[in-house]
Amino acid sequence: MQHIILAIITMAIVRVAWVNFRKLGTLRAAGTELDHDQRHAQMTYATRIILCLVALAIAPFLFTILK
């Protein structure tokens, strides 16, 4: 049962990272001249992607401890 829950959480985290990665890609494709709001959005998407990767790395350890 624990593996199923971990798999569902992993799929959700990957989905969030993928959505943010697509948004970051479309923002970068818009052009090199970005205003302040677009730069802030770019950093927000990049930060969310990094947090998703960290969460993916930590999740198995948390489920091991909770066992």
PDB file of N, CA, C and O in Angstrom:
ATOM      1  N   MET A   1       0.819  -1.194   0.000  1.00  0.00           N
ATOM      2  CA  MET A   1       0.000   0.000   0.000  1.00  0.00           C
ATOM      3  C   MET A   1       0.863   1.259   0.000  1.00  0.00           C
ATOM      4  O   MET A   1       0.536   2.258  -0.641  1.00  0.00           O
ATOM      5  N   GLN A   2       1.950   1.188   0.719  1.00  0.00           N
ATOM      6  CA  GLN A   2       2.856   2.329   0.816  1.00  0.00           C
ATOM      7  C   GLN A   2       3.462   2.661  -0.548  1.00  0.00           C
ATOM      8  O   GLN A   2       3.660   3.834  -0.862  1.00  0.00           O
ATOM      9  N   HIS A   3       3.753   1.665  -1.347  1.00  0.00           N
ATOM     10  CA  HIS A   3       4.332   1.887  -2.673  1.00  0.00           C
ATOM     11  C   HIS A   3       3.335   2.569  -3.605  1.00  0.00           C
ATOM     12  O   HIS A   3       3.717   3.396  -4.433  1.00  0.00           O
ATOM     13  N   ILE A   4       2.072   2.222  -3.469  1.00  0.00           N
ATOM     14  CA  ILE A   4       1.047   2.843  -4.304  1.00  0.00           C
ATOM     15  C   ILE A   4       0.907   4.326  -3.964  1.00  0.00           C
ATOM     16  O   ILE A   4       0.801   5.160  -4.863  1.00  0.00           O
ATOM     17  N   ILE A   5       0.906   4.651  -2.696  1.00  0.00           N
ATOM     18  CA  ILE A   5       0.818   6.049  -2.268  1.00  0.00           C
ATOM     19  C   ILE A   5       2.035   6.832  -2.742  1.00  0.00           C
ATOM     20  O   ILE A   5       1.907   7.959  -3.220  1.00  0.00           O
ATOM     21  N   LEU A   6       3.208   6.239  -2.609  1.00  0.00           N
ATOM     22  CA  LEU A   6       4.431   6.895  -3.073  1.00  0.00           C
ATOM     23  C   LEU A   6       4.399   7.108  -4.582  1.00  0.00           C
ATOM     24  O   LEU A   6       4.841   8.149  -5.067  1.00  0.00           O
ATOM     25  N   ALA A   7       3.885   6.139  -5.325  1.00  0.00           N
ATOM     26  CA  ALA A   7       3.784   6.275  -6.779  1.00  0.00           C
ATOM     27  C   ALA A   7       2.832   7.399  -7.177  1.00  0.00           C
ATOM     28  O   ALA A   7       3.117   8.157  -8.104  1.00  0.00           O
ATOM     29  N   ILE A   8       1.716   7.508  -6.487  1.00  0.00           N
ATOM     30  CA  ILE A   8       0.754   8.573  -6.789  1.00  0.00           C
ATOM     31  C   ILE A   8       1.351   9.939  -6.465  1.00  0.00           C
ATOM     32  O   ILE A   8       1.197  10.878  -7.246  1.00  0.00           O
ATOM     33  N   ILE A   9       2.018  10.062  -5.344  1.00  0.00           N
ATOM     34  CA  ILE A   9       2.665  11.323  -4.978  1.00  0.00           C
ATOM     35  C   ILE A   9       3.762  11.669  -5.971  1.00  0.00           C
ATOM     36  O   ILE A   9       3.915  12.831  -6.345  1.00  0.00           O
ATOM     37  N   THR A  10       4.526  10.675  -6.401  1.00  0.00           N
ATOM     38  CA  THR A  10       5.589  10.904  -7.384  1.00  0.00           C
ATOM     39  C   THR A  10       5.013  11.385  -8.712  1.00  0.00           C
ATOM     40  O   THR A  10       5.560  12.299  -9.328  1.00  0.00           O
ATOM     41  N   MET A  11       3.929  10.786  -9.150  1.00  0.00           N
ATOM     42  CA  MET A  11       3.303  11.225 -10.404  1.00  0.00           C
ATOM     43  C   MET A  11       2.791  12.659 -10.298  1.00  0.00           C
ATOM     44  O   MET A  11       2.893  13.425 -11.255  1.00  0.00           O
ATOM     45  N   ALA A  12       2.249  13.020  -9.155  1.00  0.00           N
ATOM     46  CA  ALA A  12       1.763  14.388  -8.970  1.00  0.00           C
ATOM     47  C   ALA A  12       2.911  15.395  -8.990  1.00  0.00           C
ATOM     48  O   ALA A  12       2.791  16.465  -9.586  1.00  0.00           O
ATOM     49  N   ILE A  13       4.012  15.056  -8.345  1.00  0.00           N
ATOM     50  CA  ILE A  13       5.174  15.948  -8.324  1.00  0.00           C
ATOM     51  C   ILE A  13       5.753  16.107  -9.725  1.00  0.00           C
ATOM     52  O   ILE A  13       6.108  17.215 -10.129  1.00  0.00           O
ATOM     53  N   VAL A  14       5.850  15.010 -10.463  1.00  0.00           N
ATOM     54  CA  VAL A  14       6.369  15.078 -11.838  1.00  0.00           C
ATOM     55  C   VAL A  14       5.440  15.909 -12.718  1.00  0.00           C
ATOM     56  O   VAL A  14       5.909  16.658 -13.574  1.00  0.00           O
ATOM     57  N   ARG A  15       4.145  15.786 -12.519  1.00  0.00           N
ATOM     58  CA  ARG A  15       3.176  16.584 -13.296  1.00  0.00           C
ATOM     59  C   ARG A  15       3.355  18.080 -13.030  1.00  0.00           C
ATOM     60  O   ARG A  15       3.354  18.879 -13.966  1.00  0.00           O
ATOM     61  N   VAL A  16       3.507  18.458 -11.770  1.00  0.00           N
ATOM     62  CA  VAL A  16       3.717  19.866 -11.422  1.00  0.00           C
ATOM     63  C   VAL A  16       5.016  20.375 -12.035  1.00  0.00           C
ATOM     64  O   VAL A  16       5.055  21.483 -12.570  1.00  0.00           O
ATOM     65  N   ALA A  17       6.078  19.578 -11.963  1.00  0.00           N
ATOM     66  CA  ALA A  17       7.353  19.985 -12.544  1.00  0.00           C
ATOM     67  C   ALA A  17       7.228  20.136 -14.060  1.00  0.00           C
ATOM     68  O   ALA A  17       7.779  21.077 -14.632  1.00  0.00           O
ATOM     69  N   TRP A  18       6.516  19.228 -14.715  1.00  0.00           N
ATOM     70  CA  TRP A  18       6.366  19.289 -16.167  1.00  0.00           C
ATOM     71  C   TRP A  18       5.584  20.528 -16.595  1.00  0.00           C
ATOM     72  O   TRP A  18       5.956  21.182 -17.569  1.00  0.00           O
ATOM     73  N   VAL A  19       4.521  20.853 -15.893  1.00  0.00           N
ATOM     74  CA  VAL A  19       3.729  22.039 -16.213  1.00  0.00           C
ATOM     75  C   VAL A  19       4.588  23.300 -16.074  1.00  0.00           C
ATOM     76  O   VAL A  19       4.545  24.184 -16.929  1.00  0.00           O
ATOM     77  N   ASN A  20       5.363  23.375 -14.997  1.00  0.00           N
ATOM     78  CA  ASN A  20       6.228  24.539 -14.803  1.00  0.00           C
ATOM     79  C   ASN A  20       7.345  24.584 -15.841  1.00  0.00           C
ATOM     80  O   ASN A  20       7.747  25.664 -16.274  1.00  0.00           O
ATOM     81  N   PHE A  21       7.840  23.435 -16.234  1.00  0.00           N
ATOM     82  CA  PHE A  21       8.885  23.383 -17.259  1.00  0.00           C
ATOM     83  C   PHE A  21       8.350  23.884 -18.599  1.00  0.00           C
ATOM     84  O   PHE A  21       9.050  24.600 -19.315  1.00  0.00           O
ATOM     85  N   ARG A  22       7.117  23.514 -18.942  1.00  0.00           N
ATOM     86  CA  ARG A  22       6.500  23.995 -20.179  1.00  0.00           C
ATOM     87  C   ARG A  22       6.292  25.498 -20.133  1.00  0.00           C
ATOM     88  O   ARG A  22       6.565  26.187 -21.115  1.00  0.00           O
ATOM     89  N   LYS A  23       5.809  26.021 -19.002  1.00  0.00           N
ATOM     90  CA  LYS A  23       5.602  27.464 -18.865  1.00  0.00           C
ATOM     91  C   LYS A  23       6.920  28.215 -18.968  1.00  0.00           C
ATOM     92  O   LYS A  23       6.983  29.283 -19.577  1.00  0.00           O
ATOM     93  N   LEU A  24       7.966  27.667 -18.379  1.00  0.00           N
ATOM     94  CA  LEU A  24       9.286  28.291 -18.467  1.00  0.00           C
ATOM     95  C   LEU A  24       9.784  28.281 -19.900  1.00  0.00           C
ATOM     96  O   LEU A  24      10.380  29.259 -20.352  1.00  0.00           O
ATOM     97  N   GLY A  25       9.549  27.193 -20.622  1.00  0.00           N
ATOM     98  CA  GLY A  25       9.974  27.101 -22.013  1.00  0.00           C
ATOM     99  C   GLY A  25       9.255  28.083 -22.909  1.00  0.00           C
ATOM    100  O   GLY A  25       9.873  28.683 -23.788  1.00  0.00           O
ATOM    101  N   THR A  26       7.948  28.260 -22.703  1.00  0.00           N
ATOM    102  CA  THR A  26       7.212  29.220 -23.528  1.00  0.00           C
ATOM    103  C   THR A  26       7.614  30.645 -23.193  1.00  0.00           C
ATOM    104  O   THR A  26       7.604  31.512 -24.068  1.00  0.00           O
ATOM    105  N   LEU A  27       7.966  30.899 -21.943  1.00  0.00           N
ATOM    106  CA  LEU A  27       8.406  32.233 -21.559  1.00  0.00           C
ATOM    107  C   LEU A  27       9.760  32.556 -22.174  1.00  0.00           C
ATOM    108  O   LEU A  27       9.988  33.678 -22.625  1.00  0.00           O
ATOM    109  N   ARG A  28      10.656  31.577 -22.194  1.00  0.00           N
ATOM    110  CA  ARG A  28      11.974  31.801 -22.803  1.00  0.00           C
ATOM    111  C   ARG A  28      11.888  31.917 -24.317  1.00  0.00           C
ATOM    112  O   ARG A  28      12.679  32.632 -24.934  1.00  0.00           O
ATOM    113  N   ALA A  29      10.939  31.222 -24.914  1.00  0.00           N
ATOM    114  CA  ALA A  29      10.786  31.287 -26.364  1.00  0.00           C
ATOM    115  C   ALA A  29      10.188  32.620 -26.804  1.00  0.00           C
ATOM    116  O   ALA A  29      10.283  32.989 -27.975  1.00  0.00           O
ATOM    117  N   ALA A  30       9.578  33.335 -25.876  1.00  0.00           N
ATOM    118  CA  ALA A  30       8.942  34.612 -26.213  1.00  0.00           C
ATOM    119  C   ALA A  30       9.960  35.659 -26.647  1.00  0.00           C
ATOM    120  O   ALA A  30       9.649  36.541 -27.448  1.00  0.00           O
ATOM    121  N   GLY A  31      11.164  35.561 -26.123  1.00  0.00           N
ATOM    122  CA  GLY A  31      12.184  36.515 -26.528  1.00  0.00           C
ATOM    123  C   GLY A  31      13.236  36.699 -25.459  1.00  0.00           C
ATOM    124  O   GLY A  31      13.063  36.277 -24.316  1.00  0.00           O
ATOM    125  N   THR A  32      14.341  37.343 -25.846  1.00  0.00           N
ATOM    126  CA  THR A  32      15.427  37.556 -24.905  1.00  0.00           C
ATOM    127  C   THR A  32      15.232  38.816 -24.080  1.00  0.00           C
ATOM    128  O   THR A  32      15.785  38.933 -22.986  1.00  0.00           O
ATOM    129  N   GLU A  33      14.457  39.752 -24.587  1.00  0.00           N
ATOM    130  CA  GLU A  33      14.194  40.989 -23.858  1.00  0.00           C
ATOM    131  C   GLU A  33      12.978  40.785 -22.957  1.00  0.00           C
ATOM    132  O   GLU A  33      11.837  40.871 -23.410  1.00  0.00           O
ATOM    133  N   LEU A  34      13.229  40.518 -21.698  1.00  0.00           N
ATOM    134  CA  LEU A  34      12.146  40.268 -20.750  1.00  0.00           C
ATOM    135  C   LEU A  34      12.032  41.441 -19.783  1.00  0.00           C
ATOM    136  O   LEU A  34      13.039  41.978 -19.324  1.00  0.00           O
ATOM    137  N   ASP A  35      10.808  41.829 -19.483  1.00  0.00           N
ATOM    138  CA  ASP A  35      10.639  42.886 -18.491  1.00  0.00           C
ATOM    139  C   ASP A  35      10.720  42.280 -17.090  1.00  0.00           C
ATOM    140  O   ASP A  35      10.935  41.078 -16.932  1.00  0.00           O
ATOM    141  N   HIS A  36      10.544  43.123 -16.084  1.00  0.00           N
ATOM    142  CA  HIS A  36      10.718  42.686 -14.697  1.00  0.00           C
ATOM    143  C   HIS A  36       9.720  41.587 -14.315  1.00  0.00           C
ATOM    144  O   HIS A  36      10.089  40.618 -13.653  1.00  0.00           O
ATOM    145  N   ASP A  37       8.480  41.733 -14.724  1.00  0.00           N
ATOM    146  CA  ASP A  37       7.462  40.729 -14.377  1.00  0.00           C
ATOM    147  C   ASP A  37       7.755  39.378 -15.019  1.00  0.00           C
ATOM    148  O   ASP A  37       7.563  38.334 -14.395  1.00  0.00           O
ATOM    149  N   GLN A  38       8.218  39.399 -16.260  1.00  0.00           N
ATOM    150  CA  GLN A  38       8.543  38.142 -16.936  1.00  0.00           C
ATOM    151  C   GLN A  38       9.771  37.486 -16.312  1.00  0.00           C
ATOM    152  O   GLN A  38       9.824  36.261 -16.196  1.00  0.00           O
ATOM    153  N   ARG A  39      10.748  38.277 -15.913  1.00  0.00           N
ATOM    154  CA  ARG A  39      11.925  37.703 -15.222  1.00  0.00           C
ATOM    155  C   ARG A  39      11.528  37.089 -13.884  1.00  0.00           C
ATOM    156  O   ARG A  39      12.029  36.033 -13.498  1.00  0.00           O
ATOM    157  N   HIS A  40      10.618  37.770 -13.182  1.00  0.00           N
ATOM    158  CA  HIS A  40      10.149  37.242 -11.909  1.00  0.00           C
ATOM    159  C   HIS A  40       9.397  35.925 -12.123  1.00  0.00           C
ATOM    160  O   HIS A  40       9.577  34.980 -11.354  1.00  0.00           O
ATOM    161  N   ALA A  41       8.572  35.857 -13.141  1.00  0.00           N
ATOM    162  CA  ALA A  41       7.850  34.622 -13.457  1.00  0.00           C
ATOM    163  C   ALA A  41       8.824  33.511 -13.836  1.00  0.00           C
ATOM    164  O   ALA A  41       8.629  32.354 -13.463  1.00  0.00           O
ATOM    165  N   GLN A  42       9.874  33.867 -14.580  1.00  0.00           N
ATOM    166  CA  GLN A  42      10.887  32.890 -14.979  1.00  0.00           C
ATOM    167  C   GLN A  42      11.583  32.306 -13.750  1.00  0.00           C
ATOM    168  O   GLN A  42      11.796  31.096 -13.673  1.00  0.00           O
ATOM    169  N   MET A  43      11.931  33.148 -12.808  1.00  0.00           N
ATOM    170  CA  MET A  43      12.585  32.660 -11.592  1.00  0.00           C
ATOM    171  C   MET A  43      11.620  31.833 -10.744  1.00  0.00           C
ATOM    172  O   MET A  43      12.033  30.870 -10.097  1.00  0.00           O
ATOM    173  N   THR A  44      10.348  32.199 -10.743  1.00  0.00           N
ATOM    174  CA  THR A  44       9.355  31.432  -9.996  1.00  0.00           C
ATOM    175  C   THR A  44       9.210  30.030 -10.566  1.00  0.00           C
ATOM    176  O   THR A  44       9.179  29.055  -9.814  1.00  0.00           O
ATOM    177  N   TYR A  45       9.122  29.918 -11.885  1.00  0.00           N
ATOM    178  CA  TYR A  45       9.008  28.605 -12.511  1.00  0.00           C
ATOM    179  C   TYR A  45      10.258  27.765 -12.256  1.00  0.00           C
ATOM    180  O   TYR A  45      10.157  26.571 -11.971  1.00  0.00           O
ATOM    181  N   ALA A  46      11.421  28.377 -12.358  1.00  0.00           N
ATOM    182  CA  ALA A  46      12.669  27.644 -12.120  1.00  0.00           C
ATOM    183  C   ALA A  46      12.750  27.165 -10.672  1.00  0.00           C
ATOM    184  O   ALA A  46      13.194  26.047 -10.413  1.00  0.00           O
ATOM    185  N   THR A  47      12.329  27.997  -9.740  1.00  0.00           N
ATOM    186  CA  THR A  47      12.341  27.617  -8.327  1.00  0.00           C
ATOM    187  C   THR A  47      11.384  26.463  -8.064  1.00  0.00           C
ATOM    188  O   THR A  47      11.708  25.546  -7.309  1.00  0.00           O
ATOM    189  N   ARG A  48      10.211  26.500  -8.680  1.00  0.00           N
ATOM    190  CA  ARG A  48       9.254  25.400  -8.503  1.00  0.00           C
ATOM    191  C   ARG A  48       9.801  24.097  -9.053  1.00  0.00           C
ATOM    192  O   ARG A  48       9.599  23.041  -8.454  1.00  0.00           O
ATOM    193  N   ILE A  49      10.488  24.155 -10.183  1.00  0.00           N
ATOM    194  CA  ILE A  49      11.077  22.949 -10.766  1.00  0.00           C
ATOM    195  C   ILE A  49      12.133  22.370  -9.836  1.00  0.00           C
ATOM    196  O   ILE A  49      12.185  21.157  -9.630  1.00  0.00           O
ATOM    197  N   ILE A  50      12.969  23.227  -9.280  1.00  0.00           N
ATOM    198  CA  ILE A  50      14.008  22.766  -8.355  1.00  0.00           C
ATOM    199  C   ILE A  50      13.387  22.160  -7.106  1.00  0.00           C
ATOM    200  O   ILE A  50      13.849  21.125  -6.625  1.00  0.00           O
ATOM    201  N   LEU A  51      12.345  22.793  -6.575  1.00  0.00           N
ATOM    202  CA  LEU A  51      11.667  22.238  -5.402  1.00  0.00           C
ATOM    203  C   LEU A  51      11.021  20.893  -5.700  1.00  0.00           C
ATOM    204  O   LEU A  51      11.002  20.014  -4.839  1.00  0.00           O
ATOM    205  N   CYS A  52      10.496  20.721  -6.898  1.00  0.00           N
ATOM    206  CA  CYS A  52       9.932  19.424  -7.285  1.00  0.00           C
ATOM    207  C   CYS A  52      11.012  18.351  -7.338  1.00  0.00           C
ATOM    208  O   CYS A  52      10.788  17.219  -6.909  1.00  0.00           O
ATOM    209  N   LEU A  53      12.177  18.702  -7.860  1.00  0.00           N
ATOM    210  CA  LEU A  53      13.270  17.732  -7.913  1.00  0.00           C
ATOM    211  C   LEU A  53      13.745  17.351  -6.516  1.00  0.00           C
ATOM    212  O   LEU A  53      14.048  16.186  -6.256  1.00  0.00           O
ATOM    213  N   VAL A  54      13.809  18.325  -5.623  1.00  0.00           N
ATOM    214  CA  VAL A  54      14.194  18.036  -4.238  1.00  0.00           C
ATOM    215  C   VAL A  54      13.136  17.155  -3.572  1.00  0.00           C
ATOM    216  O   VAL A  54      13.470  16.217  -2.849  1.00  0.00           O
ATOM    217  N   ALA A  55      11.869  17.457  -3.817  1.00  0.00           N
ATOM    218  CA  ALA A  55      10.797  16.644  -3.246  1.00  0.00           C
ATOM    219  C   ALA A  55      10.847  15.207  -3.766  1.00  0.00           C
ATOM    220  O   ALA A  55      10.586  14.265  -3.019  1.00  0.00           O
ATOM    221  N   LEU A  56      11.184  15.039  -5.050  1.00  0.00           N
ATOM    222  CA  LEU A  56      11.322  13.687  -5.602  1.00  0.00           C
ATOM    223  C   LEU A  56      12.473  12.933  -4.952  1.00  0.00           C
ATOM    224  O   LEU A  56      12.400  11.718  -4.770  1.00  0.00           O
ATOM    225  N   ALA A  57      13.532  13.651  -4.604  1.00  0.00           N
ATOM    226  CA  ALA A  57      14.674  13.001  -3.966  1.00  0.00           C
ATOM    227  C   ALA A  57      14.375  12.644  -2.512  1.00  0.00           C
ATOM    228  O   ALA A  57      14.878  11.639  -2.011  1.00  0.00           O
ATOM    229  N   ILE A  58      13.573  13.443  -1.835  1.00  0.00           N
ATOM    230  CA  ILE A  58      13.303  13.237  -0.411  1.00  0.00           C
ATOM    231  C   ILE A  58      12.171  12.246  -0.160  1.00  0.00           C
ATOM    232  O   ILE A  58      12.178  11.556   0.859  1.00  0.00           O
ATOM    233  N   ALA A  59      11.212  12.161  -1.054  1.00  0.00           N
ATOM    234  CA  ALA A  59      10.007  11.352  -0.827  1.00  0.00           C
ATOM    235  C   ALA A  59      10.292   9.898  -0.443  1.00  0.00           C
ATOM    236  O   ALA A  59       9.684   9.413   0.512  1.00  0.00           O
ATOM    237  N   PRO A  60      11.181   9.175  -1.132  1.00  0.00           N
ATOM    238  CA  PRO A  60      11.417   7.777  -0.717  1.00  0.00           C
ATOM    239  C   PRO A  60      11.987   7.659   0.697  1.00  0.00           C
ATOM    240  O   PRO A  60      11.662   6.722   1.426  1.00  0.00           O
ATOM    241  N   PHE A  61      12.827   8.602   1.076  1.00  0.00           N
ATOM    242  CA  PHE A  61      13.389   8.558   2.428  1.00  0.00           C
ATOM    243  C   PHE A  61      12.327   8.821   3.488  1.00  0.00           C
ATOM    244  O   PHE A  61      12.335   8.193   4.547  1.00  0.00           O
ATOM    245  N   LEU A  62      11.414   9.744   3.208  1.00  0.00           N
ATOM    246  CA  LEU A  62      10.336  10.009   4.148  1.00  0.00           C
ATOM    247  C   LEU A  62       9.423   8.795   4.306  1.00  0.00           C
ATOM    248  O   LEU A  62       8.992   8.481   5.415  1.00  0.00           O
ATOM    249  N   PHE A  63       9.129   8.117   3.205  1.00  0.00           N
ATOM    250  CA  PHE A  63       8.274   6.940   3.304  1.00  0.00           C
ATOM    251  C   PHE A  63       8.998   5.779   3.983  1.00  0.00           C
ATOM    252  O   PHE A  63       8.357   4.924   4.595  1.00  0.00           O
ATOM    253  N   THR A  64      10.311   5.742   3.883  1.00  0.00           N
ATOM    254  CA  THR A  64      11.076   4.711   4.591  1.00  0.00           C
ATOM    255  C   THR A  64      11.047   4.963   6.096  1.00  0.00           C
ATOM    256  O   THR A  64      10.935   4.026   6.887  1.00  0.00           O
ATOM    257  N   ILE A  65      11.148   6.220   6.481  1.00  0.00           N
ATOM    258  CA  ILE A  65      11.120   6.560   7.901  1.00  0.00           C
ATOM    259  C   ILE A  65       9.738   6.315   8.479  1.00  0.00           C
ATOM    260  O   ILE A  65       9.624   5.864   9.619  1.00  0.00           O
ATOM    261  N   LEU A  66       8.692   6.600   7.726  1.00  0.00           N
ATOM    262  CA  LEU A  66       7.317   6.446   8.212  1.00  0.00           C
ATOM    263  C   LEU A  66       6.881   4.994   8.303  1.00  0.00           C
ATOM    264  O   LEU A  66       5.837   4.698   8.885  1.00  0.00           O
ATOM    265  N   LYS A  67       7.654   4.099   7.745  1.00  0.00           N
ATOM    266  CA  LYS A  67       7.316   2.667   7.753  1.00  0.00           C
ATOM    267  C   LYS A  67       7.388   2.138   9.131  1.00  0.00           C
ATOM    268  O   LYS A  67       7.139   0.953   9.351  1.00  0.00           O
TER     269      LYS A  67
END
